[in-house]
Amino acid sequence: MSRLTIAKLAHAGGVGVETVRYYQRRGLLAVPEGAVGPGTRGPVRHYGDTDVKRLRFVRSAKSAGFSLDEVAELLRLDGTEDRAAVRTLARQGIAKLDGVLAELGAARAWLAGLEQACATEIAGPCPILSAFESANSRPQ
């Protein structure tokens, strides 16, 4: 079993130390007991392979679009066989991502139209710059 410092845990999980601490405050990662080491300002906490695995789980779930509350629910469900609940969370995540994709598609179409107008209109200010000046010009 590894005995990692918080910095090494963060590195192994692909996050920063403050992210590890934040996840600990949120209850997503455990705070291990600390031992006072020579030359330290306080307890030195050590993490193991299980902590690395859990941190990677949290990071992967976040990358898939789950909120931290949803990640906490997934972690709770990890010890069960409640596939229906996990699938429900996944379907909800897919619906959220579909909404984001729709918004991005609309933004892309709007910007593409502005780019085309900028290329074809030869007089006056560029429509792209004019559009950014009026905050309500972009369709929501």
Legacy VTK file of the C-alpha trace (Angstrom):
# vtk DataFile Version 3.0
C-alpha trace
ASCII
DATASET POLYDATA
POINTS 140 float
0.000 0.000 0.000
1.269 3.460 -0.910
1.896 6.120 1.688
1.363 9.299 -0.274
1.397 12.871 0.953
-1.483 15.091 -0.078
0.679 16.586 -2.837
1.455 13.151 -4.253
-2.184 12.121 -3.966
-3.231 15.254 -5.851
-0.640 14.579 -8.548
-1.737 10.943 -8.900
-5.339 12.102 -9.254
-4.543 14.865 -11.723
-5.808 17.677 -9.480
-4.346 20.324 -7.214
-3.864 20.050 -3.468
-6.622 22.598 -2.844
-9.001 20.459 -4.904
-8.209 17.472 -2.669
-8.878 19.598 0.412
-12.129 20.877 -1.090
-13.273 17.328 -1.845
-12.419 16.412 1.742
-14.513 19.307 3.068
-17.381 18.137 0.850
-17.071 14.615 2.258
-16.048 13.045 -1.053
-12.604 12.056 0.233
-11.612 10.958 3.711
-9.200 12.925 5.865
-6.727 10.383 7.225
-5.308 10.465 10.702
-2.028 12.356 10.758
1.269 11.520 12.369
3.677 14.233 13.413
6.891 13.905 11.459
10.293 15.469 12.034
10.610 18.961 10.623
6.865 19.330 9.940
4.568 22.096 11.072
1.787 19.711 11.898
0.433 16.267 11.290
1.610 14.546 8.129
-1.295 12.662 6.629
-0.718 9.711 4.394
-2.973 8.425 1.661
-3.136 5.030 0.045
-4.167 3.369 -3.183
-7.829 3.447 -2.150
-7.653 7.230 -1.827
-6.079 7.528 -5.289
-8.815 5.325 -6.746
-11.558 7.382 -5.093
-10.009 10.684 -6.209
-9.804 9.431 -9.779
-13.445 8.310 -9.547
-14.492 11.806 -8.420
-12.452 13.465 -11.156
-13.810 11.150 -13.856
-17.397 11.644 -12.731
-16.881 15.430 -12.720
-15.418 15.204 -16.230
-18.537 13.325 -17.315
-20.615 16.327 -16.227
-21.814 15.239 -12.789
-22.109 17.854 -10.040
-20.359 17.207 -6.732
-23.708 16.367 -5.140
-24.304 13.809 -7.894
-20.771 12.452 -7.446
-21.527 11.996 -3.741
-24.658 10.055 -4.694
-22.676 7.904 -7.137
-20.149 7.159 -4.400
-22.982 6.185 -2.074
-24.449 3.937 -4.757
-21.064 2.351 -5.484
-21.503 0.036 -2.513
-24.949 -1.098 -3.628
-26.450 -2.973 -6.520
-28.964 -0.232 -7.307
-28.331 -0.034 -11.031
-31.635 1.737 -11.620
-30.546 4.698 -9.486
-27.180 4.894 -11.240
-28.869 4.749 -14.637
-31.266 7.515 -13.574
-28.325 9.736 -12.647
-26.667 8.907 -15.972
-29.843 9.766 -17.915
-30.111 13.063 -16.040
-26.466 13.767 -16.867
-27.064 13.011 -20.534
-30.037 15.392 -20.560
-27.892 18.162 -19.025
-25.153 17.579 -21.588
-27.725 17.635 -24.391
-28.856 21.049 -23.133
-25.288 22.347 -23.082
-24.706 20.996 -26.591
-27.871 22.721 -27.822
-26.703 26.025 -26.319
-23.264 25.610 -27.868
-24.836 24.765 -31.228
-26.954 27.920 -31.092
-23.925 30.009 -30.115
-21.914 28.484 -32.948
-24.653 29.185 -35.497
-24.980 32.767 -34.262
-21.233 33.355 -34.455
-20.989 31.687 -37.879
-23.730 34.010 -39.149
-21.890 37.016 -37.775
-18.643 35.834 -39.342
-20.371 35.464 -42.708
-21.943 38.909 -42.399
-18.540 40.387 -41.538
-17.053 38.778 -44.647
-19.786 39.993 -47.009
-20.555 43.492 -45.689
-17.882 45.889 -46.844
-19.043 49.143 -45.236
-19.470 50.043 -41.585
-18.317 48.320 -38.446
-17.883 44.574 -38.399
-21.152 42.904 -37.302
-19.206 40.689 -34.893
-17.956 43.671 -32.913
-21.340 45.401 -33.068
-23.045 42.257 -31.773
-20.721 42.024 -28.783
-21.452 45.634 -27.860
-25.156 44.942 -27.412
-25.451 42.280 -24.719
-28.970 41.177 -25.688
-28.290 40.598 -29.378
-27.401 36.917 -29.010
-30.310 34.498 -29.047
-30.651 32.494 -25.840
LINES 1 141
140 0 1 2 3 4 5 6 7 8 9 10 11 12 13 14 15 16 17 18 19 20 21 22 23 24 25 26 27 28 29 30 31 32 33 34 35 36 37 38 39 40 41 42 43 44 45 46 47 48 49 50 51 52 53 54 55 56 57 58 59 60 61 62 63 64 65 66 67 68 69 70 71 72 73 74 75 76 77 78 79 80 81 82 83 84 85 86 87 88 89 90 91 92 93 94 95 96 97 98 99 100 101 102 103 104 105 106 107 108 109 110 111 112 113 114 115 116 117 118 119 120 121 122 123 124 125 126 127 128 129 130 131 132 133 134 135 136 137 138 139
